Amino acid sequence: MVLLYPITTEKAIGLIELQNKIIFIVEANATKKDVKDEVEQRFGVKVAKVTVLNTTTNKKKAFVKLKPPFKADDIAAKLKIA
């Protein structure tokens, strides 16, 4: 399991609504392809792009942008974060 948990800050919720992106904390050794494959398999959506960011607290964030017509709102609803 690559995805650990979603980010639920105000800024993250804004990205869900405005840019169709959802942010997850992922395992430190996870690659972009690992994240893409797990999101597509787990939620039944198509991923347009994955961007990763290593934080100063030794965590890795993955910004997952979905391809239309898939909506990040739907994933957020499944995860009960929006």
Helices and strands as residue ranges (DSSP letters): E 3-6, H 10-19, E 21-26, H 32-43, E 47-54, E 60-66, H 72-78
